Structure formats: C-alpha cells, structure tokens
C-alpha cells in the first residue's frame, strides 16, 4: 500500500513505489476511471513522443506524419487492456 495526500488545489504526488510498479515516467498521461463510489482505476498512457524519439531518420518525415503516428499510438494505448 502507498499513501499520498491531496493539497488544497487538488494536487497529489504519485508515490515512488507506485511510479516504479506502473513504470510511470515524465510525459505519461494518467486516465482515471471511476467505478462506483469507492473504486478508481488508473491507466497509464505512455508518452507517444517518447516512443517516436529516434524511431525515424527520414529527413522527408513531416510534422503531420509524426502527429498522425503519435495519435495512432495514443489510440492503441486507450484501447489496450488495463495496465493498472
């Protein structure tokens, strides 16, 4: 079990134990799903730009192509089985 406190502004830190277990890194997005009144599921959506880094060495690659690939990766993450 890991514990964190919520600030007045609704902010909290993700405990190191949880970050390591879920491999949460800077730039990742957390998707919060509420089930009932006491159950919350958190899914980690990996930073798509990080997945693209160094993947393409094509000088003709355009911003639109990269953005399309990032959108495809995000969509795949959203539709992936729950990781939490």
HTML snippet that shows the backbone in 3Dmol.js (N, CA, C, O; Angstrom):
<script src="https://3Dmol.org/build/3Dmol-min.js"></script>
<div id="view" style="width:600px;height:400px;position:relative"></div>
<script>
const pdb = `
ATOM      1  N   UNK A   1       0.847  -1.179   0.000  1.00  0.00           N
ATOM      2  CA  UNK A   1       0.000   0.000   0.000  1.00  0.00           C
ATOM      3  C   UNK A   1       0.885   1.233   0.000  1.00  0.00           C
ATOM      4  O   UNK A   1       1.944   1.254   0.627  1.00  0.00           O
ATOM      5  N   UNK A   2       0.440   2.256  -0.709  1.00  0.00           N
ATOM      6  CA  UNK A   2       1.162   3.521  -0.758  1.00  0.00           C
ATOM      7  C   UNK A   2       0.163   4.635  -0.451  1.00  0.00           C
ATOM      8  O   UNK A   2      -1.018   4.531  -0.783  1.00  0.00           O
ATOM      9  N   UNK A   3       0.643   5.690   0.177  1.00  0.00           N
ATOM     10  CA  UNK A   3      -0.240   6.780   0.600  1.00  0.00           C
ATOM     11  C   UNK A   3       0.290   8.105   0.081  1.00  0.00           C
ATOM     12  O   UNK A   3       1.498   8.341   0.065  1.00  0.00           O
ATOM     13  N   UNK A   4      -0.633   8.974  -0.347  1.00  0.00           N
ATOM     14  CA  UNK A   4      -0.270  10.347  -0.691  1.00  0.00           C
ATOM     15  C   UNK A   4      -1.401  11.248  -0.226  1.00  0.00           C
ATOM     16  O   UNK A   4      -2.530  10.793  -0.044  1.00  0.00           O
ATOM     17  N   UNK A   5      -1.103  12.504  -0.038  1.00  0.00           N
ATOM     18  CA  UNK A   5      -2.070  13.473   0.469  1.00  0.00           C
ATOM     19  C   UNK A   5      -2.435  14.438  -0.652  1.00  0.00           C
ATOM     20  O   UNK A   5      -1.593  14.786  -1.480  1.00  0.00           O
ATOM     21  N   UNK A   6      -3.693  14.867  -0.673  1.00  0.00           N
ATOM     22  CA  UNK A   6      -4.178  15.806  -1.682  1.00  0.00           C
ATOM     23  C   UNK A   6      -4.071  17.220  -1.114  1.00  0.00           C
ATOM     24  O   UNK A   6      -4.473  17.476   0.021  1.00  0.00           O
ATOM     25  N   UNK A   7      -3.520  18.142  -1.924  1.00  0.00           N
ATOM     26  CA  UNK A   7      -3.370  19.530  -1.487  1.00  0.00           C
ATOM     27  C   UNK A   7      -4.692  20.286  -1.626  1.00  0.00           C
ATOM     28  O   UNK A   7      -5.668  19.759  -2.161  1.00  0.00           O
ATOM     29  N   UNK A   8      -4.709  21.490  -1.151  1.00  0.00           N
ATOM     30  CA  UNK A   8      -5.881  22.353  -1.236  1.00  0.00           C
ATOM     31  C   UNK A   8      -6.322  22.541  -2.688  1.00  0.00           C
ATOM     32  O   UNK A   8      -7.512  22.685  -2.969  1.00  0.00           O
ATOM     33  N   UNK A   9      -5.355  22.538  -3.605  1.00  0.00           N
ATOM     34  CA  UNK A   9      -5.653  22.724  -5.023  1.00  0.00           C
ATOM     35  C   UNK A   9      -5.957  21.405  -5.741  1.00  0.00           C
ATOM     36  O   UNK A   9      -6.107  21.389  -6.963  1.00  0.00           O
ATOM     37  N   UNK A  10      -6.045  20.321  -5.006  1.00  0.00           N
ATOM     38  CA  UNK A  10      -6.368  19.029  -5.607  1.00  0.00           C
ATOM     39  C   UNK A  10      -5.179  18.292  -6.192  1.00  0.00           C
ATOM     40  O   UNK A  10      -5.349  17.326  -6.936  1.00  0.00           O
ATOM     41  N   UNK A  11      -3.969  18.740  -5.859  1.00  0.00           N
ATOM     42  CA  UNK A  11      -2.762  18.108  -6.382  1.00  0.00           C
ATOM     43  C   UNK A  11      -2.269  17.031  -5.429  1.00  0.00           C
ATOM     44  O   UNK A  11      -2.488  17.110  -4.220  1.00  0.00           O
ATOM     45  N   UNK A  12      -1.608  16.034  -5.976  1.00  0.00           N
ATOM     46  CA  UNK A  12      -1.006  14.990  -5.152  1.00  0.00           C
ATOM     47  C   UNK A  12       0.229  14.460  -5.862  1.00  0.00           C
ATOM     48  O   UNK A  12       0.381  14.641  -7.070  1.00  0.00           O
ATOM     49  N   UNK A  13       1.098  13.816  -5.127  1.00  0.00           N
ATOM     50  CA  UNK A  13       2.271  13.153  -5.691  1.00  0.00           C
ATOM     51  C   UNK A  13       1.957  11.673  -5.832  1.00  0.00           C
ATOM     52  O   UNK A  13       1.230  11.099  -5.022  1.00  0.00           O
ATOM     53  N   UNK A  14       2.511  11.066  -6.866  1.00  0.00           N
ATOM     54  CA  UNK A  14       2.380   9.620  -7.016  1.00  0.00           C
ATOM     55  C   UNK A  14       3.560   9.008  -6.270  1.00  0.00           C
ATOM     56  O   UNK A  14       4.712   9.289  -6.599  1.00  0.00           O
ATOM     57  N   UNK A  15       3.285   8.179  -5.274  1.00  0.00           N
ATOM     58  CA  UNK A  15       4.385   7.594  -4.509  1.00  0.00           C
ATOM     59  C   UNK A  15       5.367   6.835  -5.406  1.00  0.00           C
ATOM     60  O   UNK A  15       4.973   6.235  -6.406  1.00  0.00           O
ATOM     61  N   UNK A  16       6.632   6.871  -5.039  1.00  0.00           N
ATOM     62  CA  UNK A  16       7.697   6.225  -5.810  1.00  0.00           C
ATOM     63  C   UNK A  16       7.368   4.754  -6.050  1.00  0.00           C
ATOM     64  O   UNK A  16       7.569   4.243  -7.152  1.00  0.00           O
ATOM     65  N   UNK A  17       6.869   4.082  -5.034  1.00  0.00           N
ATOM     66  CA  UNK A  17       6.532   2.661  -5.142  1.00  0.00           C
ATOM     67  C   UNK A  17       5.530   2.424  -6.277  1.00  0.00           C
ATOM     68  O   UNK A  17       5.659   1.458  -7.029  1.00  0.00           O
ATOM     69  N   UNK A  18       4.543   3.297  -6.398  1.00  0.00           N
ATOM     70  CA  UNK A  18       3.523   3.183  -7.440  1.00  0.00           C
ATOM     71  C   UNK A  18       4.121   3.536  -8.805  1.00  0.00           C
ATOM     72  O   UNK A  18       3.884   2.837  -9.789  1.00  0.00           O
ATOM     73  N   UNK A  19       4.907   4.638  -8.861  1.00  0.00           N
ATOM     74  CA  UNK A  19       5.537   5.041 -10.134  1.00  0.00           C
ATOM     75  C   UNK A  19       6.418   3.928 -10.685  1.00  0.00           C
ATOM     76  O   UNK A  19       6.408   3.651 -11.884  1.00  0.00           O
ATOM     77  N   UNK A  20       7.168   3.301  -9.812  1.00  0.00           N
ATOM     78  CA  UNK A  20       8.057   2.224 -10.257  1.00  0.00           C
ATOM     79  C   UNK A  20       7.260   0.995 -10.691  1.00  0.00           C
ATOM     80  O   UNK A  20       7.566   0.386 -11.716  1.00  0.00           O
ATOM     81  N   UNK A  21       6.248   0.633  -9.922  1.00  0.00           N
ATOM     82  CA  UNK A  21       5.456  -0.557 -10.243  1.00  0.00           C
ATOM     83  C   UNK A  21       4.733  -0.404 -11.581  1.00  0.00           C
ATOM     84  O   UNK A  21       4.631  -1.362 -12.348  1.00  0.00           O
ATOM     85  N   UNK A  22       4.234   0.797 -11.859  1.00  0.00           N
ATOM     86  CA  UNK A  22       3.494   1.042 -13.102  1.00  0.00           C
ATOM     87  C   UNK A  22       4.382   1.619 -14.206  1.00  0.00           C
ATOM     88  O   UNK A  22       3.922   1.866 -15.321  1.00  0.00           O
ATOM     89  N   UNK A  23       5.656   1.830 -13.881  1.00  0.00           N
ATOM     90  CA  UNK A  23       6.632   2.402 -14.830  1.00  0.00           C
ATOM     91  C   UNK A  23       6.149   3.739 -15.386  1.00  0.00           C
ATOM     92  O   UNK A  23       6.240   3.992 -16.587  1.00  0.00           O
ATOM     93  N   UNK A  24       5.635   4.586 -14.503  1.00  0.00           N
ATOM     94  CA  UNK A  24       5.162   5.917 -14.883  1.00  0.00           C
ATOM     95  C   UNK A  24       6.368   6.828 -15.021  1.00  0.00           C
ATOM     96  O   UNK A  24       7.221   6.892 -14.135  1.00  0.00           O
ATOM     97  N   UNK A  25       6.428   7.535 -16.148  1.00  0.00           N
ATOM     98  CA  UNK A  25       7.535   8.438 -16.410  1.00  0.00           C
ATOM     99  C   UNK A  25       7.017   9.820 -16.783  1.00  0.00           C
ATOM    100  O   UNK A  25       5.837   9.991 -17.092  1.00  0.00           O
ATOM    101  N   UNK A  26       7.900  10.790 -16.752  1.00  0.00           N
ATOM    102  CA  UNK A  26       7.537  12.152 -17.133  1.00  0.00           C
ATOM    103  C   UNK A  26       6.948  12.171 -18.533  1.00  0.00           C
ATOM    104  O   UNK A  26       7.491  11.549 -19.446  1.00  0.00           O
ATOM    105  N   UNK A  27       5.848  12.877 -18.708  1.00  0.00           N
ATOM    106  CA  UNK A  27       5.194  12.980 -20.009  1.00  0.00           C
ATOM    107  C   UNK A  27       4.072  11.977 -20.209  1.00  0.00           C
ATOM    108  O   UNK A  27       3.272  12.130 -21.132  1.00  0.00           O
ATOM    109  N   UNK A  28       3.995  10.943 -19.357  1.00  0.00           N
ATOM    110  CA  UNK A  28       2.894   9.993 -19.451  1.00  0.00           C
ATOM    111  C   UNK A  28       1.598  10.670 -19.019  1.00  0.00           C
ATOM    112  O   UNK A  28       1.613  11.645 -18.267  1.00  0.00           O
ATOM    113  N   UNK A  29       0.484  10.145 -19.501  1.00  0.00           N
ATOM    114  CA  UNK A  29      -0.829  10.657 -19.136  1.00  0.00           C
ATOM    115  C   UNK A  29      -1.531   9.597 -18.294  1.00  0.00           C
ATOM    116  O   UNK A  29      -1.446   8.403 -18.583  1.00  0.00           O
ATOM    117  N   UNK A  30      -2.224  10.045 -17.251  1.00  0.00           N
ATOM    118  CA  UNK A  30      -2.986   9.125 -16.414  1.00  0.00           C
ATOM    119  C   UNK A  30      -4.461   9.257 -16.746  1.00  0.00           C
ATOM    120  O   UNK A  30      -5.003  10.362 -16.753  1.00  0.00           O
ATOM    121  N   UNK A  31      -5.106   8.145 -17.020  1.00  0.00           N
ATOM    122  CA  UNK A  31      -6.525   8.098 -17.327  1.00  0.00           C
ATOM    123  C   UNK A  31      -7.237   7.549 -16.099  1.00  0.00           C
ATOM    124  O   UNK A  31      -6.991   6.416 -15.687  1.00  0.00           O
ATOM    125  N   UNK A  32      -8.128   8.360 -15.512  1.00  0.00           N
ATOM    126  CA  UNK A  32      -8.832   7.996 -14.286  1.00  0.00           C
ATOM    127  C   UNK A  32     -10.231   7.506 -14.632  1.00  0.00           C
ATOM    128  O   UNK A  32     -11.010   8.237 -15.243  1.00  0.00           O
ATOM    129  N   UNK A  33     -10.554   6.280 -14.249  1.00  0.00           N
ATOM    130  CA  UNK A  33     -11.876   5.703 -14.482  1.00  0.00           C
ATOM    131  C   UNK A  33     -12.531   5.439 -13.132  1.00  0.00           C
ATOM    132  O   UNK A  33     -11.968   4.749 -12.282  1.00  0.00           O
ATOM    133  N   UNK A  34     -13.723   5.993 -12.945  1.00  0.00           N
ATOM    134  CA  UNK A  34     -14.442   5.836 -11.681  1.00  0.00           C
ATOM    135  C   UNK A  34     -15.444   4.698 -11.835  1.00  0.00           C
ATOM    136  O   UNK A  34     -16.240   4.675 -12.774  1.00  0.00           O
ATOM    137  N   UNK A  35     -15.393   3.764 -10.903  1.00  0.00           N
ATOM    138  CA  UNK A  35     -16.322   2.638 -10.888  1.00  0.00           C
ATOM    139  C   UNK A  35     -16.978   2.594  -9.512  1.00  0.00           C
ATOM    140  O   UNK A  35     -16.345   2.198  -8.533  1.00  0.00           O
ATOM    141  N   UNK A  36     -18.214   2.990  -9.439  1.00  0.00           N
ATOM    142  CA  UNK A  36     -18.900   3.034  -8.156  1.00  0.00           C
ATOM    143  C   UNK A  36     -18.441   4.237  -7.357  1.00  0.00           C
ATOM    144  O   UNK A  36     -17.922   5.206  -7.912  1.00  0.00           O
ATOM    145  N   UNK A  37     -18.636   4.168  -6.046  1.00  0.00           N
ATOM    146  CA  UNK A  37     -18.292   5.312  -5.196  1.00  0.00           C
ATOM    147  C   UNK A  37     -16.904   5.218  -4.586  1.00  0.00           C
ATOM    148  O   UNK A  37     -16.372   6.226  -4.121  1.00  0.00           O
ATOM    149  N   UNK A  38     -16.305   4.038  -4.574  1.00  0.00           N
ATOM    150  CA  UNK A  38     -15.015   3.899  -3.892  1.00  0.00           C
ATOM    151  C   UNK A  38     -13.912   3.295  -4.751  1.00  0.00           C
ATOM    152  O   UNK A  38     -12.764   3.227  -4.313  1.00  0.00           O
ATOM    153  N   UNK A  39     -14.235   2.859  -5.957  1.00  0.00           N
ATOM    154  CA  UNK A  39     -13.226   2.210  -6.792  1.00  0.00           C
ATOM    155  C   UNK A  39     -12.830   3.122  -7.943  1.00  0.00           C
ATOM    156  O   UNK A  39     -13.673   3.575  -8.717  1.00  0.00           O
ATOM    157  N   UNK A  40     -11.532   3.382  -8.040  1.00  0.00           N
ATOM    158  CA  UNK A  40     -10.984   4.196  -9.128  1.00  0.00           C
ATOM    159  C   UNK A  40      -9.882   3.386  -9.794  1.00  0.00           C
ATOM    160  O   UNK A  40      -9.004   2.839  -9.127  1.00  0.00           O
ATOM    161  N   UNK A  41      -9.943   3.317 -11.111  1.00  0.00           N
ATOM    162  CA  UNK A  41      -8.915   2.616 -11.872  1.00  0.00           C
ATOM    163  C   UNK A  41      -8.093   3.678 -12.594  1.00  0.00           C
ATOM    164  O   UNK A  41      -8.644   4.593 -13.206  1.00  0.00           O
ATOM    165  N   UNK A  42      -6.781   3.549 -12.518  1.00  0.00           N
ATOM    166  CA  UNK A  42      -5.880   4.488 -13.187  1.00  0.00           C
ATOM    167  C   UNK A  42      -5.116   3.725 -14.253  1.00  0.00           C
ATOM    168  O   UNK A  42      -4.468   2.716 -13.975  1.00  0.00           O
ATOM    169  N   UNK A  43      -5.204   4.226 -15.481  1.00  0.00           N
ATOM    170  CA  UNK A  43      -4.453   3.629 -16.587  1.00  0.00           C
ATOM    171  C   UNK A  43      -3.352   4.592 -17.004  1.00  0.00           C
ATOM    172  O   UNK A  43      -3.543   5.808 -17.005  1.00  0.00           O
ATOM    173  N   UNK A  44      -2.215   4.044 -17.352  1.00  0.00           N
ATOM    174  CA  UNK A  44      -1.073   4.852 -17.777  1.00  0.00           C
ATOM    175  C   UNK A  44      -1.018   4.845 -19.297  1.00  0.00           C
ATOM    176  O   UNK A  44      -0.916   3.790 -19.923  1.00  0.00           O
ATOM    177  N   UNK A  45      -1.089   6.043 -19.884  1.00  0.00           N
ATOM    178  CA  UNK A  45      -0.932   6.191 -21.327  1.00  0.00           C
ATOM    179  C   UNK A  45       0.472   6.719 -21.559  1.00  0.00           C
ATOM    180  O   UNK A  45       0.793   7.843 -21.171  1.00  0.00           O
ATOM    181  N   UNK A  46       1.297   5.915 -22.183  1.00  0.00           N
ATOM    182  CA  UNK A  46       2.696   6.278 -22.391  1.00  0.00           C
ATOM    183  C   UNK A  46       2.816   7.512 -23.279  1.00  0.00           C
ATOM    184  O   UNK A  46       1.996   7.736 -24.170  1.00  0.00           O
ATOM    185  N   UNK A  47       3.833   8.291 -23.025  1.00  0.00           N
ATOM    186  CA  UNK A  47       4.101   9.487 -23.805  1.00  0.00           C
ATOM    187  C   UNK A  47       4.422   9.080 -25.246  1.00  0.00           C
ATOM    188  O   UNK A  47       5.467   8.478 -25.490  1.00  0.00           O
ATOM    189  N   UNK A  48       3.539   9.399 -26.207  1.00  0.00           N
ATOM    190  CA  UNK A  48       3.772   8.940 -27.576  1.00  0.00           C
ATOM    191  C   UNK A  48       5.001   9.563 -28.216  1.00  0.00           C
ATOM    192  O   UNK A  48       5.626   8.937 -29.072  1.00  0.00           O
ATOM    193  N   UNK A  49       5.364  10.768 -27.829  1.00  0.00           N
ATOM    194  CA  UNK A  49       6.547  11.397 -28.412  1.00  0.00           C
ATOM    195  C   UNK A  49       7.817  10.659 -28.004  1.00  0.00           C
ATOM    196  O   UNK A  49       8.771  10.574 -28.777  1.00  0.00           O
ATOM    197  N   UNK A  50       7.821  10.124 -26.776  1.00  0.00           N
ATOM    198  CA  UNK A  50       8.980   9.378 -26.316  1.00  0.00           C
ATOM    199  C   UNK A  50       9.146   8.098 -27.135  1.00  0.00           C
ATOM    200  O   UNK A  50      10.266   7.687 -27.433  1.00  0.00           O
ATOM    201  N   UNK A  51       8.019   7.471 -27.496  1.00  0.00           N
ATOM    202  CA  UNK A  51       8.080   6.258 -28.294  1.00  0.00           C
ATOM    203  C   UNK A  51       8.591   6.542 -29.699  1.00  0.00           C
ATOM    204  O   UNK A  51       9.182   5.677 -30.345  1.00  0.00           O
ATOM    205  N   UNK A  52       8.358   7.762 -30.162  1.00  0.00           N
ATOM    206  CA  UNK A  52       8.792   8.125 -31.513  1.00  0.00           C
ATOM    207  C   UNK A  52      10.246   8.585 -31.566  1.00  0.00           C
ATOM    208  O   UNK A  52      10.848   8.593 -32.639  1.00  0.00           O
ATOM    209  N   UNK A  53      10.815   8.967 -30.429  1.00  0.00           N
ATOM    210  CA  UNK A  53      12.162   9.536 -30.401  1.00  0.00           C
ATOM    211  C   UNK A  53      13.169   8.585 -31.033  1.00  0.00           C
ATOM    212  O   UNK A  53      13.313   7.438 -30.610  1.00  0.00           O
ATOM    213  N   UNK A  54      13.852   9.075 -32.036  1.00  0.00           N
ATOM    214  CA  UNK A  54      14.885   8.296 -32.695  1.00  0.00           C
ATOM    215  C   UNK A  54      14.369   7.172 -33.574  1.00  0.00           C
ATOM    216  O   UNK A  54      15.161   6.418 -34.138  1.00  0.00           O
ATOM    217  N   UNK A  55      13.047   7.048 -33.700  1.00  0.00           N
ATOM    218  CA  UNK A  55      12.484   5.936 -34.446  1.00  0.00           C
ATOM    219  C   UNK A  55      12.605   6.146 -35.953  1.00  0.00           C
ATOM    220  O   UNK A  55      12.742   5.191 -36.718  1.00  0.00           O
ATOM    221  N   UNK A  56      12.552   7.405 -36.361  1.00  0.00           N
ATOM    222  CA  UNK A  56      12.571   7.706 -37.787  1.00  0.00           C
ATOM    223  C   UNK A  56      13.755   8.617 -38.118  1.00  0.00           C
ATOM    224  O   UNK A  56      13.938   9.655 -37.483  1.00  0.00           O
ATOM    225  N   UNK A  57      14.546   8.231 -39.100  1.00  0.00           N
ATOM    226  CA  UNK A  57      15.667   9.055 -39.522  1.00  0.00           C
ATOM    227  C   UNK A  57      15.406   9.618 -40.916  1.00  0.00           C
ATOM    228  O   UNK A  57      16.337  10.038 -41.604  1.00  0.00           O
ATOM    229  N   UNK A  58      14.151   9.626 -41.329  1.00  0.00           N
ATOM    230  CA  UNK A  58      13.763  10.083 -42.658  1.00  0.00           C
ATOM    231  C   UNK A  58      13.687  11.609 -42.686  1.00  0.00           C
ATOM    232  O   UNK A  58      12.841  12.180 -41.998  1.00  0.00           O
ATOM    233  N   UNK A  59      14.538  12.290 -43.455  1.00  0.00           N
ATOM    234  CA  UNK A  59      14.500  13.755 -43.496  1.00  0.00           C
ATOM    235  C   UNK A  59      13.221  14.295 -44.144  1.00  0.00           C
ATOM    236  O   UNK A  59      12.897  15.471 -43.974  1.00  0.00           O
ATOM    237  N   UNK A  60      12.486  13.448 -44.888  1.00  0.00           N
ATOM    238  CA  UNK A  60      11.252  13.879 -45.535  1.00  0.00           C
ATOM    239  C   UNK A  60      10.030  13.706 -44.633  1.00  0.00           C
ATOM    240  O   UNK A  60       8.911  14.028 -45.030  1.00  0.00           O
ATOM    241  N   UNK A  61      10.247  13.200 -43.427  1.00  0.00           N
ATOM    242  CA  UNK A  61       9.138  12.994 -42.498  1.00  0.00           C
ATOM    243  C   UNK A  61       8.585  14.344 -42.062  1.00  0.00           C
ATOM    244  O   UNK A  61       9.332  15.198 -41.584  1.00  0.00           O
ATOM    245  N   UNK A  62       7.286  14.538 -42.222  1.00  0.00           N
ATOM    246  CA  UNK A  62       6.669  15.819 -41.895  1.00  0.00           C
ATOM    247  C   UNK A  62       6.059  15.793 -40.506  1.00  0.00           C
ATOM    248  O   UNK A  62       5.856  14.732 -39.915  1.00  0.00           O
ATOM    249  N   UNK A  63       5.771  16.982 -39.999  1.00  0.00           N
ATOM    250  CA  UNK A  63       5.109  17.105 -38.701  1.00  0.00           C
ATOM    251  C   UNK A  63       3.777  16.361 -38.713  1.00  0.00           C
ATOM    252  O   UNK A  63       3.442  15.680 -37.744  1.00  0.00           O
ATOM    253  N   UNK A  64       3.014  16.485 -39.801  1.00  0.00           N
ATOM    254  CA  UNK A  64       1.708  15.821 -39.884  1.00  0.00           C
ATOM    255  C   UNK A  64       1.848  14.303 -39.798  1.00  0.00           C
ATOM    256  O   UNK A  64       1.027  13.640 -39.165  1.00  0.00           O
ATOM    257  N   UNK A  65       2.875  13.753 -40.426  1.00  0.00           N
ATOM    258  CA  UNK A  65       3.090  12.309 -40.352  1.00  0.00           C
ATOM    259  C   UNK A  65       3.426  11.880 -38.929  1.00  0.00           C
ATOM    260  O   UNK A  65       2.919  10.870 -38.443  1.00  0.00           O
ATOM    261  N   UNK A  66       4.280  12.649 -38.268  1.00  0.00           N
ATOM    262  CA  UNK A  66       4.658  12.327 -36.888  1.00  0.00           C
ATOM    263  C   UNK A  66       3.457  12.461 -35.966  1.00  0.00           C
ATOM    264  O   UNK A  66       3.234  11.611 -35.104  1.00  0.00           O
ATOM    265  N   UNK A  67       2.680  13.526 -36.145  1.00  0.00           N
ATOM    266  CA  UNK A  67       1.492  13.721 -35.316  1.00  0.00           C
ATOM    267  C   UNK A  67       0.493  12.583 -35.534  1.00  0.00           C
ATOM    268  O   UNK A  67      -0.130  12.114 -34.581  1.00  0.00           O
ATOM    269  N   UNK A  68       0.340  12.142 -36.772  1.00  0.00           N
ATOM    270  CA  UNK A  68      -0.557  11.016 -37.058  1.00  0.00           C
ATOM    271  C   UNK A  68      -0.099   9.748 -36.374  1.00  0.00           C
ATOM    272  O   UNK A  68      -0.917   8.993 -35.850  1.00  0.00           O
ATOM    273  N   UNK A  69       1.211   9.505 -36.372  1.00  0.00           N
ATOM    274  CA  UNK A  69       1.763   8.332 -35.690  1.00  0.00           C
ATOM    275  C   UNK A  69       1.547   8.436 -34.183  1.00  0.00           C
ATOM    276  O   UNK A  69       1.219   7.442 -33.534  1.00  0.00           O
ATOM    277  N   UNK A  70       1.729   9.631 -33.621  1.00  0.00           N
ATOM    278  CA  UNK A  70       1.506   9.834 -32.189  1.00  0.00           C
ATOM    279  C   UNK A  70       0.042   9.576 -31.848  1.00  0.00           C
ATOM    280  O   UNK A  70      -0.250   8.945 -30.833  1.00  0.00           O
ATOM    281  N   UNK A  71      -0.876  10.053 -32.677  1.00  0.00           N
ATOM    282  CA  UNK A  71      -2.297   9.815 -32.445  1.00  0.00           C
ATOM    283  C   UNK A  71      -2.613   8.325 -32.500  1.00  0.00           C
ATOM    284  O   UNK A  71      -3.395   7.823 -31.692  1.00  0.00           O
ATOM    285  N   UNK A  72      -2.008   7.618 -33.451  1.00  0.00           N
ATOM    286  CA  UNK A  72      -2.227   6.177 -33.572  1.00  0.00           C
ATOM    287  C   UNK A  72      -1.735   5.448 -32.318  1.00  0.00           C
ATOM    288  O   UNK A  72      -2.405   4.543 -31.821  1.00  0.00           O
ATOM    289  N   UNK A  73      -0.572   5.840 -31.813  1.00  0.00           N
ATOM    290  CA  UNK A  73      -0.035   5.217 -30.603  1.00  0.00           C
ATOM    291  C   UNK A  73      -0.915   5.489 -29.392  1.00  0.00           C
ATOM    292  O   UNK A  73      -1.153   4.593 -28.581  1.00  0.00           O
ATOM    293  N   UNK A  74      -1.400   6.720 -29.264  1.00  0.00           N
ATOM    294  CA  UNK A  74      -2.300   7.052 -28.157  1.00  0.00           C
ATOM    295  C   UNK A  74      -3.585   6.246 -28.242  1.00  0.00           C
ATOM    296  O   UNK A  74      -4.060   5.734 -27.229  1.00  0.00           O
ATOM    297  N   UNK A  75      -4.148   6.127 -29.426  1.00  0.00           N
ATOM    298  CA  UNK A  75      -5.380   5.356 -29.617  1.00  0.00           C
ATOM    299  C   UNK A  75      -5.154   3.899 -29.228  1.00  0.00           C
ATOM    300  O   UNK A  75      -6.012   3.278 -28.600  1.00  0.00           O
ATOM    301  N   UNK A  76      -3.995   3.356 -29.604  1.00  0.00           N
ATOM    302  CA  UNK A  76      -3.669   1.974 -29.235  1.00  0.00           C
ATOM    303  C   UNK A  76      -3.595   1.825 -27.720  1.00  0.00           C
ATOM    304  O   UNK A  76      -4.074   0.832 -27.171  1.00  0.00           O
ATOM    305  N   UNK A  77      -2.999   2.803 -27.039  1.00  0.00           N
ATOM    306  CA  UNK A  77      -2.915   2.757 -25.584  1.00  0.00           C
ATOM    307  C   UNK A  77      -4.299   2.832 -24.943  1.00  0.00           C
ATOM    308  O   UNK A  77      -4.569   2.126 -23.971  1.00  0.00           O
ATOM    309  N   UNK A  78      -5.171   3.674 -25.475  1.00  0.00           N
ATOM    310  CA  UNK A  78      -6.518   3.817 -24.922  1.00  0.00           C
ATOM    311  C   UNK A  78      -7.306   2.525 -25.055  1.00  0.00           C
ATOM    312  O   UNK A  78      -8.123   2.203 -24.192  1.00  0.00           O
ATOM    313  N   UNK A  79      -7.068   1.786 -26.124  1.00  0.00           N
ATOM    314  CA  UNK A  79      -7.807   0.563 -26.380  1.00  0.00           C
ATOM    315  C   UNK A  79      -7.102  -0.695 -25.861  1.00  0.00           C
ATOM    316  O   UNK A  79      -7.620  -1.805 -25.989  1.00  0.00           O
ATOM    317  N   UNK A  80      -5.928  -0.509 -25.280  1.00  0.00           N
ATOM    318  CA  UNK A  80      -5.159  -1.650 -24.750  1.00  0.00           C
ATOM    319  C   UNK A  80      -5.817  -2.171 -23.475  1.00  0.00           C
ATOM    320  O   UNK A  80      -6.538  -1.437 -22.799  1.00  0.00           O
ATOM    321  N   UNK A  81      -5.570  -3.424 -23.152  1.00  0.00           N
ATOM    322  CA  UNK A  81      -6.080  -3.954 -21.874  1.00  0.00           C
ATOM    323  C   UNK A  81      -5.569  -3.120 -20.703  1.00  0.00           C
ATOM    324  O   UNK A  81      -4.499  -2.515 -20.774  1.00  0.00           O
ATOM    325  N   UNK A  82      -6.335  -3.099 -19.647  1.00  0.00           N
ATOM    326  CA  UNK A  82      -5.977  -2.298 -18.469  1.00  0.00           C
ATOM    327  C   UNK A  82      -4.617  -2.699 -17.931  1.00  0.00           C
ATOM    328  O   UNK A  82      -4.331  -3.887 -17.781  1.00  0.00           O
ATOM    329  N   UNK A  83      -3.772  -1.710 -17.638  1.00  0.00           N
ATOM    330  CA  UNK A  83      -2.423  -1.969 -17.106  1.00  0.00           C
ATOM    331  C   UNK A  83      -2.365  -1.806 -15.601  1.00  0.00           C
ATOM    332  O   UNK A  83      -1.409  -2.254 -14.968  1.00  0.00           O
ATOM    333  N   UNK A  84      -3.359  -1.182 -15.024  1.00  0.00           N
ATOM    334  CA  UNK A  84      -3.310  -0.920 -13.583  1.00  0.00           C
ATOM    335  C   UNK A  84      -3.790  -2.099 -12.793  1.00  0.00           C
ATOM    336  O   UNK A  84      -3.814  -2.049 -11.563  1.00  0.00           O
TER     337      UNK A  84
END
`;
const viewer = $3Dmol.createViewer("view");
viewer.addModel(pdb, "pdb");
viewer.setStyle({}, {cartoon: {color: "spectrum"}});
viewer.zoomTo();
viewer.render();
</script>
